[in-house]
Amino acid sequence: MICKLIIGAVHLDQEFVEARNIINSIRENKGLNEVVDNLSHSGLFVGHIRSLEKISQVHHKVEQDNLLENMHTMLRFRIRDVNIFASILVTLGLVGTIVGLIIMMEDLTLAIQNIKQDSGGLLQSLLGAEGPLAGLGLAFYTTLLGSLCGGIILRILASVMDSQITKYVAYVLEMTEIYILPALRKNAENSSKEGSNET
């Protein structure tokens, strides 16, 4: 799961770099059409631009809200498994605690039933490796591991990844509103004017 998050973070970072490169190309006065025509690679930002371009060919009022919502949902879907796994780890830690306590109570009951007159034997049976306190140790260790791995580490990583996703979608929103949509809207209006002039 941690590897999945790391791979996802690296992939999202590459998407950021690709989006910045495209925006820089547009800023360098190459123009949107020239940049879009020369896009040979595929990525989230490129796919978003191409979807907006298809919308502009059909409708002169180009909006991206639904596309961005879809992108955000698709990216967040990648970390859904991590959140589920984190919850499972916490739950397994609690199950381990209950199992450890059950083992401890059964062993404690046996130790008390086996008491003869020797109280030193009781102390030995309580503190031995197979004694009831070993079950209590299992309970604490499983709780600790489940909480650390599932409750802290995976949730922090998933939260960081979710923050990066939100940051990326916000960047795409801002850059397309500034550099992509005005040009697409202008192209769509010119196309609709040419179509109306011909008729």
C-alpha positions in Angstrom: 0.0 0.0 0.0 2.8 2.4 0.8 4.4 1.6 -2.6 1.1 2.3 -4.3 1.0 5.7 -2.6 4.6 6.5 -3.6 4.0 5.4 -7.2 0.8 7.6 -7.2 2.7 10.6 -5.8 5.5 10.2 -8.4 2.9 9.9 -11.2 1.0 13.0 -10.0 4.3 14.9 -9.8 5.0 14.0 -13.5 1.5 15.2 -14.4 2.4 18.5 -12.7 5.6 18.8 -14.7 3.8 18.0 -18.0 1.0 20.5 -17.3 3.6 23.2 -16.5 5.5 22.5 -19.7 2.3 22.8 -21.8 1.4 26.1 -20.1 4.9 27.4 -20.6 4.7 26.5 -24.3 1.4 28.4 -24.6 2.9 31.4 -22.7 5.8 31.5 -25.1 3.3 32.7 -27.7 3.2 29.5 -29.6 -0.6 29.6 -29.4 -3.0 27.0 -28.2 -3.7 25.4 -31.5 0.0 24.8 -32.3 0.7 23.4 -28.9 -2.4 21.1 -28.9 -1.5 19.9 -32.4 2.0 19.0 -31.3 0.9 17.1 -28.2 2.1 13.5 -28.8 2.0 12.2 -25.2 -1.0 11.5 -23.2 -1.7 12.5 -19.6 -4.4 14.0 -17.5 -3.8 17.6 -18.5 -3.5 16.6 -22.2 -6.7 14.6 -22.0 -8.4 17.5 -20.3 -7.4 19.9 -23.0 -8.6 17.5 -25.7 -11.9 17.0 -24.0 -12.4 20.8 -23.8 -11.4 21.0 -27.5 -14.1 18.5 -28.4 -16.7 20.4 -26.3 -15.7 23.6 -28.2 -16.4 21.9 -31.5 -19.9 21.2 -30.5 -20.8 24.1 -28.3 -19.4 27.6 -28.2 -20.0 27.9 -24.4 -17.1 25.7 -23.1 -17.3 24.8 -19.4 -15.0 22.5 -17.5 -16.7 22.0 -14.2 -17.9 18.4 -14.9 -14.6 17.4 -16.4 -12.7 18.7 -13.4 -15.0 16.9 -11.0 -14.5 13.7 -13.0 -10.7 14.2 -12.9 -10.8 14.8 -9.1 -13.0 11.7 -8.5 -10.7 9.5 -10.7 -7.6 10.7 -8.9 -9.1 10.2 -5.4 -10.3 6.7 -6.4 -6.6 5.8 -6.5 -6.2 6.3 -2.8 -9.5 4.7 -1.8 -7.9 1.3 -1.4 -5.3 2.8 1.0 -8.0 4.3 3.2 -9.8 1.0 3.3 -6.6 -0.9 4.1 -5.8 1.6 6.9 -9.2 1.0 8.4 -8.7 -2.8 8.1 -5.4 -2.6 9.9 -6.9 -0.6 12.8 -9.8 -3.1 13.0 -7.3 -6.1 13.0 -5.4 -4.4 15.8 -8.6 -4.2 17.8 -9.4 -7.9 17.0 -5.9 -8.8 18.1 -6.5 -7.0 21.4 -9.7 -8.9 22.0 -8.1 -12.2 21.1 -5.1 -11.4 23.4 -7.4 -10.6 26.3 -9.4 -13.8 25.7 -6.2 -15.8 25.8 -5.1 -14.0 28.9 -8.4 -14.7 30.7 -8.4 -18.4 29.8 -4.8 -18.8 31.0 -5.5 -16.8 34.1 -8.5 -19.1 34.9 -6.3 -22.2 34.4 -3.5 -20.8 36.6 -6.0 -19.9 39.4 -7.6 -23.4 39.1 -4.2 -25.0 39.4 -3.3 -23.3 42.6 -2.2 -25.6 45.3 -0.7 -24.3 48.5 2.3 -22.9 46.7 1.9 -19.2 45.9 5.3 -19.2 44.3 3.9 -21.6 41.6 1.1 -19.1 40.9 3.6 -16.3 40.4 5.7 -18.4 38.1 2.6 -19.5 36.1 1.5 -15.9 35.7 4.8 -14.6 34.6 6.0 -17.5 32.4 6.3 -17.4 28.6 3.1 -19.4 28.3 1.3 -17.6 31.2 -1.7 -15.3 31.0 0.4 -12.1 30.8 1.8 -13.3 27.5 -1.8 -12.9 26.1 -1.9 -9.4 27.5 1.3 -8.6 25.6 -0.2 -9.9 22.4 -3.2 -7.6 22.9 -1.0 -4.6 23.4 1.3 -5.3 20.5 -1.5 -5.9 18.0 -3.2 -2.6 19.1 0.1 -0.8 18.7 0.9 -2.2 15.3 -2.6 -1.7 13.9 -2.8 1.9 15.2 0.7 2.8 14.0 0.5 1.3 10.5 -3.2 1.8 9.8 -4.2 4.7 11.9 -1.1 6.9 11.6 1.3 6.0 8.7 -1.2 5.1 6.0 -3.7 7.8 6.9 -1.0 10.5 6.9 0.3 9.3 3.5 -3.2 9.1 2.1 -3.9 12.6 3.4 -0.8 14.0 1.8 -1.7 12.3 -1.5 -5.3 13.8 -1.2 -3.8 17.2 -0.7 -1.6 16.8 -3.8 -4.6 15.7 -5.8 -6.6 18.8 -4.7 -3.6 21.0 -5.5 -3.2 19.5 -9.0 -6.9 19.8 -9.9 -6.8 23.5 -8.6 -3.8 24.1 -10.8 -5.5 22.6 -13.9 -8.6 24.7 -13.2 -6.6 27.9 -12.9 -4.4 27.3 -15.9 -7.2 26.2 -18.2 -9.3 29.2 -17.2 -6.5 31.6 -17.9 -4.7 30.1 -21.0 -7.0 27.4 -22.6 -10.6 28.3 -22.3 -10.4 31.9 -23.6 -8.8 30.6 -26.8 -11.2 27.7 -27.2 -14.2 30.0 -26.6 -12.9 32.4 -29.2 -12.3 29.6 -31.7 -15.8 28.3 -31.1 -17.4 31.7 -31.5 -15.4 32.3 -34.8 -16.6 28.9 -36.0 -20.2 29.6 -35.2 -20.0 33.0 -36.9 -18.5 31.5 -40.0 -21.2 28.8 -40.0 -23.9 31.5 -39.7 -22.3 33.7 -42.4 -22.3 30.8 -44.9 -26.0 30.2 -44.5 
